[in-house]
Amino acid sequence: MIDPRAALPHTGDENPPFGDSSPMTTAAVDSAILSRRALFRGSSLLAAGAALSGLPFGRALLAHDVSESWPNVAAMANRYVSERKVANMFLTFGWGTQEDHAHTVGGGTLSLAKPAPVDENSLFRIYSMSKPITGMATMILIDEGKLGLDQPLHDILPAFRDMRVLVDPEGPLEDTVPADRPITIRQLLTHTAGLGYQIISKGPLLAAYNENGLVGGRVSRMPIPGFPPVTPAPGLEAWADRLAGLPLMYQPATKWSYSCSIDLLGRVIEVASGMEFEAFLKQRIFEPCGMNSTWMQVPQSEAYRLTDNYGIVAGNAFPLDPGVNSIYLDPPEVPAGGGGLVSSPKDYDRFLRMLLGYGKIDGVRVMSEEAVRVGTSNLLPASVDTTGSWMEGQGHGAGGRSVDQTFGWGGAAGTLAAVDYGLKLRSTLFTQYMPAEAYPVRDEFLAALEKDIAAMRAKQAA
């Protein structure tokens, strides 16, 4: 069982838990997708749910035609699609745990070049929305006593016992000092282990990541100008071993820095469980949740459901990874728990519904209530300085942002997902373009929500 004391109280302002998380290879798009501007700055879903819960027709609205209930949100989605900025923008809203079928806003097609419409069963590259799934898989093993939240990583992976830390994160790899303390599972869950990332690291450390094939998610079969090709490490075990041979960017438990730590947890899960990483996800999360459309490799028989992913250059969309010939039809060299999954809106809503049900869905117990409560709480080590980071004034749980009673994360191709425990609300936004910062979708979504709330309140007051 998990020690309840491990669940620190939620902290921070009311920013929702939508981060522009972007696990990609060096063939990825500009790292500008990671900027603070790409995050929601406001209380969007919190305010939305608060408005609805305070209105006599709030719950009925979520249980019926959501496009009519959220006209500005629908208009935003329809505008992006009609102006062909994206092929699709598909949102889901679900209320509580009994409402087993989330309702939708928006639409579009699988491709700008094809008429097939998207729906709840269409397949999207969710990139860093994989992180909360891997985080909850880790919490299952912690709950079962096969891992400890504050257990040293080197107990599981001995190669990480004597880590070195760069004096300058962008400096020479030889200029290091010993780590002051061991990396722990908590630190891996919260990006506080001091590890680097292809999209964060610079200088010699970035070059070493590339040379060692320390990739996260995949982007395209095609070469992308400005990003040298990288040969991935031959499997997750080799990936972890190579990572252990490189220095850390920061001393463990001192700084929040977006990292490859959730990918490393995939290897931790393998060793602790005795199962291959994706097999564990399938057996312990996907199957009991009824998520039958979530994979690292899309089966060829399901390729017809896979959206095209687009790169945005100067406001124009060009095919970056066509669904019919997607790199996600190939088996991954490295199963990336931080950014390797493809899923459907229906599947991801079921994952959120399981979290909203504190580990239970349709009468099936997937996780213990305690594991969910701890995993969605603020797990940041007390010694971590978040000043100047995305987490300043906020919290981070098992693979996702934890703010007040909300938990969730976003993906590099524009996707978003969150649960709000206070409001019993689950919500997702699916689209497919990179970099996510190419369009102000998050800010416009916030503005649209606020307009719809104002209209609801005005109608109530009339």
N, C-alpha and C positions, 0 to 999 in steps of 0.2 A: 504493500500500500504506500501511497504518497504521504509524506509528512505534510499536514495542512499548513504548517508554518512556512512551507516553501512557497506558498501563494502570497506574494506581496500585494498590498492594496493597489488598485488602479490609481494612476497618477496622471497629471497632465491637463492640458486644455481640452477643448471639445473638438479638435480636429478629428475627422473620421479616419479610420485605419486604412486609408488608401495610399499606398506608396507606389512610386513608379519604379518597381523593382525589375531589374533587367539582366538576367543571367544569360550571357551570350558568348560566343567564341570571338576571336579577333576578327572574324568575318562578320561581326555585328555592326550595328549602326552606331552613329555618333553617341558618345557617352553623355551628351547633353540631356538625354532622356532621364538622367539621374538628378537633374537639378531640383532645387527646392521648389521652383516655380511649378513643377509638374505635380506637386501634391495639392490636395484640397486644402484650402485655407478658410475654414468656416465650420459650421455645425450642420451641414446639409442634411444627412440622413437623420441625425438626432433631432433637428428642428422639424423635419418632415414628419417623422413618426410622432413627435410630441404634438404637432398640430392635428394629426389624424386621430390620435388617441383622445384628444380633448374635444373632438367633434362627435355628435351622435351618429353620424353616418360614416365615420372613419373606417371602421372595420369592414363595413359592407362595401366600401369603395375598393378596398384591396381584394375583396373576394369576387369582384365582378370585373368590368371592363376597365383595365388600368389605363389604357390610352385616353379614354374620356376623363378619367379621374386626374390624370397628369397631362393636360394638354400642352403645356410648355415643354415638358420633357419629351413628349411625343413629337412636337414640332422640331425640337433640336435634332432628334434622331432622324426624322424624315428629311430635314434640310441637308444633313451630311450625306444622306443616301441620294437624294434627288439631285444634288449638285455634283455627284460622283466624286466627292472627296474620299469616300470610302465605299466599298461594295455593300457593307452592311453595318448596322448598329442595332443591337438586339439586347433589350434589358428585361430582367425578370424581377418581380416583387412577390414575396410570399409572407404571409402573416401567421405567426405561431408555428406550432409543430403539427397540428391536426390538418391544416391546409396542405395537402400532400402534393398539390400541383401549382407551382408558382405561375402567376399571370405575367403577361408580356407587354412590352411597349416597343415600337420600332419594327425594323425588319430589314429588307434588302435582299441581296442575292449572294450566292456562294462566291461569285466572281463578277467583276465589272464586265466581263466578256460573255457571261452565260446567264440565262434567265432563271435558273433553278433557285427558288427562294430559300432563305435560311429559316430555320425553326428551332425548337428546343432541342432537337436531336442533331443539329449540325455540329461539326467538329471544328474547334478553335485551338490554336496554340496558346496555352495559358501561361507559359513561361513562369514567372515568379509566383503566380498563384499556386504553383506546385509546393511552395515552401510551407504553407500551413498544413498541407497534407503530410509532408515529411515530418513536420513538427509534431503532429498528433500521433503519427506512427511511433515516434520516439517516446511520447508520453505513455503510450500503451506499454512499452517495455519498462519504463520507469515504474509504472503502476504494478507491473508483475514482478518487480524486484530484480530484473535482469540488467538494469542500468540504475545508476543513482543520479539525481539531478545535479548534485555537486561532486560527483565521482570524477577523478582525474581521467582524462582521455587516455593516458598511457596505460591504464589498467586494461583497456580494450584493444588499443593499438599501440604496442610498446615503442614503435618507431618515433612516437611523439614525446618520449620521456624527457630528453634534454634539448629543448628548443632554444634557438638563438633569436635575438631581436635586433633588427636594424637600428643603428644609431640615428640614421636619417632614412625615412621611408622611401626616399627617392635616391638614396646613395648607394655606394658599392656594396655588393653582397658580402664582402670580406669584413666590413666594418660593423661588427655586431657585439652585443653583450649577452650574457646568459639571461634567460627568462627568469623573472623574479618568483614566479609561481607556475604551477602546472595549468594547462588548459583543462577546462571542465565541460561536462555536457551542457550545463546551464549557459556557459559562454558560447558554445556552438549554436544553441537555440536562439540566442539573442544578438549575434554578430558582435560579440565582445571578446573573442578569443585572440584578436590581434592579427588574424589571417588576412591575406590580400585577396584580390579578385582581378580577373582580366580587365574588367571595366572600371576598376578603381585604382589599381596599382600603376606606377609610372617608373620610368628609368630601368635600371638593371633588373629589378624584381619583375616588372612586366615582361621583359625579354625572357627571363627564366621561366615564367609561367608559360609563355608561348613555346619555348624550346622543349619544355617537358610535357606539352599537350594537356595542360590543366584547364580543360574547357568546361563550360557549364552547359547551357542549352545550345541547340543547333539553330541555324538560321536559313541556310540555302545551299543548294548544290553549286550555285553559280558563284564565281569570284566577285567580290564587292570591292570597287576601287577604294584604295586607301587602307585596306585591311589585309595584311599578308595572310596567306593560308597557313593553317596550323594542323598538324597531324595529331589527333587525340591520343592520349595514353591508351594502351591496350587493355582496357577494362578498369573497373572501379578499384580493385585492389592495387593495381599498379599506379593508378591515379593518386590514391591516398599515400602510398609509399613515396612517390616522387614529391608530393606536397610536403611530407615530413622532412625531406632533405633540404628544404628552402627556409630561410629565416622569416620570422613574423614581421609585420609592419609596425606593430605596437606591442607593448607589454600586455599580457592577458589581464582582463578585468579592469582596464584603465580607461578605455575609449570605445565609444560606439562607432564602428566603421563597417559599412556594408561589405560582405565578404562571401567566400565560397564555403563557409562553415556548414550550411545546410546540405550542400552536396557531400561534404565529408560525413555528415550524419548518415547518409545512405550506406556507407561502408561500416559505420558503427552498428547500424541496424543489422547488417548482414552477419557480423561477427557475434553480436549479442543474441540474435535469434536463431542462428544456424541456417538461415534461409537466404536465397538471393533477394536482393533489395526489392525488385519489382514484384516478385512472387509474394513477399511479405505484404506489400501494399495491397495486392489483389486479394489475398486470403483474409487479411485482418481489417481492411477498410473498404475496398471497392465492392467485393461480393456481399458482405453484410449490409452495406449501405444501398445496395441495388444500383451501383454505378457500373453499368455494363458497357460504357463508351469512353473509358478513360485508359489511356495507354502511353507508353514510351514509343511504341511503334504501332502505327495505324495499320490494321490488317488490310491487305489489298482489296478484300471484299467490301470494305467500308470506305474506300477512297472517294467514292462518289459523294460522301457527306462532308468531305474536308474542304474548308474555305481556302481561298487564295490569300496569301499574306502579301502586303504591298509595302514598298519603300516609298517614302514621300520626299521628293526633291523639288524645291522651288514651287511647292504647292501642287505638284503633279504626282499622281500615283503610278508606279510601274510595278509589274509583278516581281516580287522578291522570291517567293516560294509558291509556285502554282500547285494547287491541291492535287492535280492529276499526276504530277511528277515530284511531289514533295519529298524533301529529305526525311520527313517523318514517316515515310513508307519503308525506310531502311531501318534495320536494327541499330540502336545507338551503340557506339563504341564504349561510351561511359554513361550508364544510367544516371541522369542528373536529378537528384532530389530537390535541387534548388531551382530548376527551370526546364525540366525535360518532358513534361507531360502535355498531352493533347486531351481535351475533354469537351463535353457538350454542356450547354446551359442547363439542361435537365439534370445531368449528373452532378454538376457542381452545386446546384441548388439542393440536391439530396445530401451532399456533404455538409453544407451550411445548416440544413434542417437537422442533421444528426447533432451538430454542435449546439444548435439552439435547444435541442432536446436533451442536453447534457449527456450525450453519448448514446442516446436511444432513438431509434427510428422504426416506425411501423411495428412496435413491440419487440424489436431486436436490439439487444444490448451490444453495441459495438465497442464502446469504451466505458470505463467507470465514470460516474458523475464527478468524482474527485479529480480524475485525470483531466477532464475537460475544464473544470473550474481552475485548476492550477495552470494548465496549458494556455488558457485564454487570459490569464492574469498578467500583471507586470512582473516579469522575471529578471529584469535587469539587475546585475550585481550592484550592491550598495556602493562599491568603490569606483564605479564607472562615471566618468565625467562626460555628460552629453552636450556640453556647451558647443554651439556652432554646428551640431549634427542635426539630421532629420528628427532625431528623438528628443531634442531639447524640450523639456517640459512635458514629455510624453512617456509612454511605456512600451515595452516590447515583450511579447509572450513567446510561445513555441512556434516560431516561424512567421509571426505576423504582428502588426501594430496592435497594442492594447491601450485603449483610451476610454476612461470611465467604464461603461458597460458594453463597449463595442470591440470587435476583433476582426481583423481581415488584412488583406494585402492586394496589390495589383500586379499586372504583368507588363512586359516590355512591348507587347503588341496592342496596348490600349485597353486591356481587360481590367475589370475591377470586381471585388467581391467583399462583402462584410455581413456580419450578424450583429444585431443590437439586442442584448439580453433584456434591457429595461423596457424596450418597446416591442419585443417579440417580433422583430422585423429582420428579414433576410433579403439581400438584394445583390444583383450582379449586373454588369454591363459588359457585353461582348462585342468586339470589333476586331479588325486585323490590319494594323498598319504600324510602320516603324519609321523613325523613332516616335515614341508616344508623345513627345513634346512638339511634334510637327503641327499639331492642332491643339487648341485650348479646350479639349473636350471636358476635362475635369472642372475647369472654372465655369464653362457654359452649363454643365450639368448642375452645378451648385446654383447658378443663377436661375435656371429653369425651375428647379425644385422650390426655390424661395418664392418665385412668382406664383406657382401653383398653390403654395401654402397661403399666400396672401389672398388669393381668390377664394379659397375655401373658408378662410376666416371672415372675409367680407360677406360671403353667402350666408354664413351662420348668423352674422350680426344683423342681416337685413330683416 
